[in-house]
Amino acid sequence: MKINKTYLAAVFFSILLGTGLSFFILACTGGLGPGAEVLAETRQSSVAPSIYEMQNSFRAIARDVLPSVVEIQTRAITAPAQPINPFGEDFPWDFFFSPNPDTQPRRQQPRQFESRGLGSGVLVQRVGNEIFVLTNNHVVEGAREIKVLLFDQREFTASLVGNDQRRDLAIIKFQSDDTSIKLARLGDSTQLEVGDLVLALGSPLGLGFSVTQGIISALGRRGGPGQNINDFIQTDAAINRGNSGGALVNLQGEVIGINTWIATPTGGSVGLGFAIPINNAKRVINEITSSGQVKYGWLGVSIGDPEPDLARDLGVQNERGAMVYNLFRQSPADKAGLKPGDYIVRIDNKTFRNSSELIQIVGDLKPGSRTEFELIRDGRKMKVTALIEERAKEEQIDSMNNKLWPGFVVMPITESIKSAQPDLANARGVVIVNVVQRTPAQIAGLRDGDLIKAVNNRTVTNAREFYAAVAAATNELNLTVNRNNTDIVIGLRP
């Protein structure tokens, strides 16, 4: 077979041209070069650069804030609240079997035990060589010895400067000439929003200087241990025992909360942690470091959020505010003309949502200030001005119940009350649902479940009429009460 030379030349030239073009393309795209290797598979990272940026941000926050957080170790002497045997744990055995039972002493005092506590704190202020630490009151309350451990593992003996039981906060201090000890930067908790990223720092379960991350789950939470007045920040950043008093910080490394308590069925974190907003603590820091105590304003009322049936009876079901159930005689509220049954809706033109917010607003009022209260009484809006006084200590207020007027709470006759007391099915009036101990009402003999039919011979068929009659009274209340289907008259005097 004769091969055409021209055809062979064309084929050879095509192969040469294709090979050269391939090398040219690879060279231009960086596919081959000096020392290059050809791999069967090339893998690229699937992690977005923004994840690394977030990681670097968390690293920077931890490096910046951890030196401003401390571990707090306490030691206290405690005793059982109620000893099992008032004569001693060995009585009567030592009495009957001792050599001389007549001279055997009786041990009246219960045994005492040493208890140790662990918590966290935040370095917030320096005055000379004194460094002040913010923590929870329950971390240091009753402690005989307080130790502060810094991030660099230096340990100092601290002392209590002052505490605030109402907000569960305390200030302790220790001394150091080291000016490099770093104070925390305090943020503005009013700028927080649900969904904000936060870090929690502290010493959970004794694991010092730990950092956890989460978001703000909710704002304005109420409740928690004790009768605190905080509007807590809720977070899912892991908080455990030992975190109390530690810092909750934002992405700027600013402290925006003080970790305080958790809601848990197990004793460990389940993603329901609560922190005191730092703006609640700023006033506490300033007042305790300057005077050793916090002074709260006092109005002198017992307030709450009325049940829906009671709110409808009073005509305030569409209003935001808080109801005055009782007031202390000769208190700022009494002197200003507030009455039981008043529904407060504004304080110095400032609105609020509920009784918890009212308590905070009044507490933050300065003693000696004149404050205007707008309220609803018997369906009419009116204003009164009160001269705020300084709030007494809790134990002093508890002892003032004899001045609480009238000393009980009523409800309209609801379906649930009818179910509990069938004899009230066709009754008209209001029912006493709570008589406060050691008040004029309790002393006079009023009881829970009593049906009030008239006030000072003025018939009442609902809560609005009842409180209108109480407001119209001067010094004395004569209540027509039905108890066990019998009408009796009970007089109350302040």
C-alpha positions in Angstrom: 0.0 0.0 0.0 1.4 3.4 -1.0 1.1 6.1 1.7 0.8 9.7 0.6 3.7 11.6 2.0 1.7 14.8 2.1 -1.0 13.1 4.3 1.7 11.8 6.8 3.2 15.3 7.1 -0.2 16.8 7.8 -0.9 14.2 10.6 2.5 14.7 12.2 2.1 18.5 12.1 -1.4 18.2 13.8 0.0 16.1 16.7 2.8 18.5 17.2 0.6 21.5 17.1 -1.9 19.9 19.6 0.8 19.0 22.1 2.3 22.4 22.0 -1.0 24.1 22.4 -1.8 21.9 25.5 1.5 22.9 27.2 0.8 26.5 26.4 -2.6 26.4 28.0 -1.3 24.6 31.1 1.6 27.1 31.5 -0.8 30.1 31.3 -3.2 28.7 34.0 -0.4 27.6 36.3 -1.1 23.9 35.8 2.6 23.1 35.2 5.7 24.8 36.2 9.1 24.1 37.6 8.8 21.4 40.3 5.0 21.2 39.9 3.2 17.9 40.6 0.0 16.6 38.9 -2.4 15.2 41.5 -5.3 12.9 40.8 -7.6 15.0 43.0 -7.5 18.6 44.3 -9.4 19.4 47.5 -10.4 22.9 48.6 -11.5 24.0 52.2 -15.3 24.1 52.6 -15.1 26.4 55.6 -16.1 30.0 54.8 -13.7 32.7 55.7 -16.3 34.4 57.9 -16.2 31.4 60.3 -12.5 32.0 60.9 -13.2 35.7 61.4 -15.8 34.8 64.1 -13.3 32.5 65.7 -10.6 35.1 65.7 -13.1 37.5 67.2 -13.9 35.1 70.1 -10.2 34.6 70.6 -9.6 38.3 70.9 -12.5 38.8 73.3 -11.2 36.0 75.6 -7.7 37.4 75.6 -9.0 40.8 76.4 -11.6 40.0 79.0 -10.3 37.0 81.0 -7.7 39.1 82.9 -10.6 41.2 84.2 -12.5 38.2 85.6 -11.6 36.6 88.9 -12.4 33.4 90.8 -13.8 34.0 94.3 -13.3 31.4 97.0 -15.2 31.8 100.3 -15.2 30.1 103.7 -18.1 30.4 106.2 -19.2 28.8 109.4 -22.7 27.5 109.3 -25.1 25.6 111.6 -28.2 23.6 111.0 -31.3 25.8 110.8 -33.2 23.5 113.2 -31.2 21.0 115.3 -32.8 17.6 115.4 -32.6 17.4 119.2 -32.5 20.6 121.2 -30.6 18.8 124.0 -27.8 17.6 121.8 -27.3 14.8 119.4 -26.4 12.2 122.1 -29.4 12.9 124.4 -31.0 10.9 125.9 -28.3 8.2 125.6 -25.6 10.2 127.5 -28.2 11.2 130.1 -29.2 7.6 130.9 -25.8 5.9 130.5 -23.3 8.5 131.7 -21.7 7.8 135.1 -23.4 10.8 136.7 -26.5 11.9 134.8 -27.5 14.6 137.2 -24.3 16.5 136.4 -24.2 15.7 132.7 -24.4 19.0 130.8 -27.0 19.5 128.1 -25.6 20.7 124.8 -27.9 23.5 123.8 -25.9 24.8 120.9 -26.0 22.9 117.6 -22.7 21.9 116.0 -21.2 24.3 113.6 -19.7 23.4 110.2 -17.3 25.0 107.9 -18.6 25.5 104.4 -16.7 26.6 101.3 -18.1 28.5 98.4 -17.0 29.2 94.9 -18.0 32.0 92.5 -16.8 34.6 90.0 -16.3 38.3 89.9 -15.4 41.2 87.7 -12.7 43.9 88.3 -14.6 47.2 87.9 -12.8 50.0 89.8 -9.5 51.1 91.3 -9.0 53.8 94.0 -5.3 54.1 94.9 -4.1 50.6 95.7 -7.6 49.3 96.4 -9.2 47.3 93.6 -13.0 46.7 93.7 -14.7 43.5 92.4 -18.4 43.2 91.4 -20.0 39.9 92.2 -23.3 38.4 93.3 -24.4 38.9 96.9 -25.2 35.2 97.3 -21.5 34.4 96.4 -20.1 36.3 99.4 -23.0 36.6 101.8 -22.1 35.4 105.3 -18.4 34.7 104.3 -15.8 34.9 107.0 -13.0 34.6 104.6 -12.8 35.8 100.9 -10.0 34.9 98.5 -9.7 36.4 95.0 -7.7 34.5 92.4 -6.6 36.4 89.3 -6.2 35.1 85.8 -2.4 35.0 86.3 -3.0 32.8 89.4 -2.1 35.4 91.9 -4.2 35.2 95.1 -5.4 38.0 97.3 -7.4 38.3 100.5 -10.5 40.4 100.0 -13.1 42.0 102.2 -16.7 42.9 101.8 -17.4 46.6 101.0 -21.1 46.5 100.8 -24.0 44.5 99.3 -27.4 45.0 97.7 -29.8 42.2 98.6 -32.6 43.5 96.3 -30.5 43.1 93.2 -28.3 40.3 94.5 -25.1 42.3 94.0 -22.0 42.9 96.2 -18.7 44.7 96.0 -15.5 43.2 97.6 -12.1 44.7 97.5 -8.4 43.7 97.8 -5.2 45.7 97.8 -2.4 45.7 95.2 0.1 48.2 93.9 0.2 46.5 90.5 -1.2 49.1 88.1 -1.2 46.5 85.3 -4.2 44.7 86.8 -6.8 45.1 84.1 -10.3 46.5 84.8 -13.3 45.4 82.8 -15.0 47.7 80.3 -18.7 48.1 81.1 -21.1 48.3 78.2 -24.7 49.6 77.8 -27.3 46.8 78.4 -30.1 49.0 77.1 -28.7 48.5 73.6 -29.1 44.7 73.7 -31.4 42.8 71.4 -32.6 39.2 71.3 -30.2 37.2 69.0 -27.1 39.2 70.0 -24.0 37.0 70.3 -22.5 36.9 73.8 -19.8 35.1 75.8 -20.0 34.0 79.4 -16.8 34.0 81.5 -16.2 32.7 85.0 -15.3 29.6 87.0 -18.0 27.0 86.6 -17.8 24.0 88.9 -14.3 25.1 89.9 -13.0 25.0 86.3 -11.3 28.4 86.5 -11.6 31.1 83.7 -13.8 29.2 81.3 -15.5 30.8 78.3 -18.8 29.7 76.8 -20.7 31.2 73.8 -24.3 31.7 73.0 -26.9 34.3 72.2 -29.3 36.5 74.1 -32.5 34.4 74.2 -34.8 37.0 75.9 -34.7 40.3 77.7 -36.7 41.6 80.7 -37.1 38.2 82.5 -38.5 38.4 86.0 -38.3 36.1 89.0 -35.3 34.0 90.1 -34.1 33.3 93.6 -35.1 35.6 96.4 -37.2 38.8 96.0 -34.9 40.5 93.6 -36.1 43.4 91.4 -33.9 42.7 88.3 -35.1 42.4 84.7 -32.7 39.6 83.8 -31.0 38.9 80.5 -31.7 35.3 79.4 -28.9 33.5 77.5 -28.2 30.0 76.2 -24.4 30.5 76.8 -23.6 27.7 79.2 -23.8 28.9 82.9 -23.2 26.5 85.8 -22.5 26.7 89.5 -19.4 28.9 90.0 -20.3 31.2 87.1 -22.3 33.4 89.5 -20.8 36.9 89.5 -18.9 36.3 86.3 -19.2 38.4 83.1 -21.5 38.2 80.2 -19.9 40.2 77.4 -20.7 41.4 73.9 -18.6 41.2 70.7 -16.9 44.4 71.7 -15.6 42.7 74.9 -17.8 44.9 77.1 -19.5 43.5 80.1 -23.2 43.8 79.6 -24.4 41.5 82.3 -23.4 39.7 85.6 -24.2 35.9 85.4 -26.4 35.1 88.4 -28.7 32.0 88.2 -29.9 29.2 86.0 -33.2 27.4 85.6 -32.6 23.7 85.5 -34.2 20.4 86.5 -30.8 18.7 86.7 -28.6 21.2 88.5 -26.5 21.7 85.4 -26.9 24.0 82.4 -29.8 23.3 80.1 -29.5 26.6 78.1 -31.5 28.7 80.5 -29.0 31.1 82.1 -29.8 34.6 83.5 -27.6 37.6 84.0 -28.2 41.0 85.7 -28.1 43.8 83.2 -24.9 45.8 83.8 -26.9 49.1 83.8 -28.7 47.7 86.9 -25.3 47.3 88.5 -23.7 50.6 87.6 -25.6 52.5 90.3 -24.8 49.8 92.8 -21.0 50.0 92.0 -21.0 53.8 92.4 -23.0 54.0 95.7 -21.3 51.1 97.4 -17.7 52.2 96.5 -18.5 55.7 97.7 -20.7 55.1 100.8 -20.8 51.3 101.4 -24.5 51.1 100.8 -27.3 51.5 98.3 -30.2 53.8 99.0 -33.5 53.0 97.4 -36.6 55.2 97.0 -39.7 54.2 99.0 -43.3 54.9 98.1 -45.0 52.7 100.7 -47.4 50.6 98.7 -48.1 46.9 98.1 -48.6 46.5 94.4 -49.2 43.8 91.8 -50.6 42.9 88.5 -54.4 42.3 88.8 -55.9 39.1 87.5 -57.9 39.6 84.3 -61.3 39.3 86.1 -60.2 41.9 88.6 -58.8 44.2 85.9 -62.1 44.0 84.0 -64.1 44.8 87.2 -61.9 47.9 87.7 -62.1 48.9 84.0 -58.3 48.8 83.5 -58.0 45.7 81.3 -56.6 47.7 78.4 -54.2 49.7 80.4 -50.5 49.0 81.2 -49.6 49.7 84.8 -49.8 48.3 88.3 -52.5 48.1 91.0 -52.2 49.3 94.6 -53.5 46.6 96.9 -52.5 48.0 100.2 -50.5 51.0 101.5 -48.6 51.8 104.6 -50.1 54.5 106.8 -48.0 57.7 107.0 -46.0 56.5 104.0 -45.2 58.8 101.0 -48.1 57.2 99.2 -50.5 57.8 102.1 -49.4 61.4 102.5 -49.8 62.0 98.8 -53.4 60.7 98.7 -53.0 57.3 97.0 -55.7 54.8 97.9 -56.0 51.0 97.8 -57.5 50.1 94.4 -55.6 52.8 92.5 -54.1 51.7 89.2 -50.9 53.6 88.5 -50.1 54.1 84.8 -47.3 56.7 84.7 -44.5 57.9 86.9 -43.2 61.4 85.9 -44.8 60.8 82.4 -42.8 57.6 82.1 -44.8 54.5 81.2 -44.1 51.0 82.3 -45.6 47.5 81.6 -46.2 45.9 85.0 -45.6 46.0 88.7 -42.0 44.7 88.4 -41.0 47.7 86.2 -42.8 50.1 88.6 -40.8 48.6 91.5 -37.5 49.3 89.7 -38.5 52.8 88.7 -39.5 53.7 92.3 -36.4 52.0 93.7 -34.2 54.2 91.5 -35.9 57.4 92.6 -33.7 59.5 94.9 -35.0 59.9 98.5 -36.2 63.4 98.9 -37.4 63.8 95.3 -40.9 64.9 94.4 -42.5 62.5 91.9 -45.8 62.7 90.0 -47.9 59.6 89.7 -50.7 59.3 87.2 -53.4 56.8 88.2 -56.9 55.5 87.5 -59.4 55.6 90.4 -63.0 54.6 89.9 -62.7 54.9 86.2 -61.2 58.4 86.3 -57.6 59.5 85.6 -55.9 61.8 88.1 -52.5 62.8 89.3 -50.8 63.0 92.7 -47.3 64.0 93.8 -45.4 62.1 96.4 -42.3 63.0 98.4 -40.1 59.9 98.1 -38.4 58.6 101.2 -35.5 56.2 101.7 -36.5 52.6 101.8 -35.8 50.8 105.1 -34.1 47.4 105.3 -36.3 44.4 104.5 -36.5 43.2 108.1 -37.8 46.7 109.1 -40.4 46.7 106.4 -41.6 43.2 107.4 -42.1 44.5 111.0 -44.4 47.3 109.7 -47.3 45.1 108.7 -49.4 46.6 111.5 -49.5 49.8 109.4 -50.5 48.1 106.2 -54.0 49.3 105.2 -56.4 47.6 104.9 -54.3 44.5 104.9 -56.2 42.2 102.6 -56.9 41.6 98.9 -60.3 41.0 97.3 -61.5 39.5 94.0 -64.8 39.6 92.2 -66.8 36.4 92.4 -65.4 34.4 89.5 -66.3 31.0 88.1 -63.3 29.4 89.8 -64.4 31.0 93.2 -67.9 29.7 92.7 -66.5 26.2 92.0 -64.5 26.4 95.2 -67.4 27.9 97.2 -70.7 26.7 95.8 -72.6 28.8 98.4 -71.4 31.9 96.5 -73.0 30.9 93.2 -75.8 33.5 93.5 -74.0 35.9 95.9 -73.1 39.5 95.2 -70.0 41.3 96.5 -66.3 40.6 96.6 -64.4 37.8 98.2 -61.3 38.1 100.4 -58.5 36.0 98.8 -55.6 37.0 101.0 -55.3 38.4 104.5 -51.9 39.6 105.3 -50.5 38.6 108.7 -50.2 41.1 111.5 -52.3 43.7 109.7 -55.4 45.5 111.0 -57.5 43.0 108.8 -55.9 40.0 110.5 -56.2 41.5 114.0 -59.9 42.3 113.4 -60.5 38.7 112.5 -61.1 38.8 108.7 -60.4 35.4 106.9 -59.7 34.2 103.4 -63.0 33.3 101.8 -65.1 36.0 103.6 -67.7 37.6 101.3 -67.9 41.4 101.8 -71.3 42.8 101.0 -71.0 46.4 102.2 -68.5 49.0 103.3 -69.7 51.6 105.9 -73.3 50.6 105.0 -72.6 51.2 101.3 -73.5 48.1 99.3 -70.8 46.7 97.0 -71.4 44.3 94.2 -68.0 44.3 92.5 -64.4 45.3 93.0 -64.8 48.7 91.6 -67.5 49.6 94.0 -65.6 48.1 96.9 -62.4 50.1 96.3 -64.5 53.3 95.6 -66.1 52.8 99.1 -62.7 52.2 100.7 -61.3 55.4 99.0 -64.2 57.4 100.3 -63.7 56.3 103.9 -61.7 58.4 106.3 -60.3 56.5 109.2 -62.5 53.5 109.8 -64.0 50.6 107.8 -67.1 48.8 109.0 -67.4 45.7 106.7 -70.6 43.7 106.4 -69.2 40.2 106.0 -71.0 37.0 105.1 -69.4 33.9 106.7 -71.0 30.5 106.7 -74.3 32.1 105.5 -74.3 34.5 108.4 -73.9 38.3 108.1 -71.5 39.9 110.7 -70.0 43.4 110.9 -66.3 43.7 111.4 -64.7 47.0 112.1 -61.1 48.0 110.9 -59.2 50.8 112.4 -55.7 51.9 111.3 
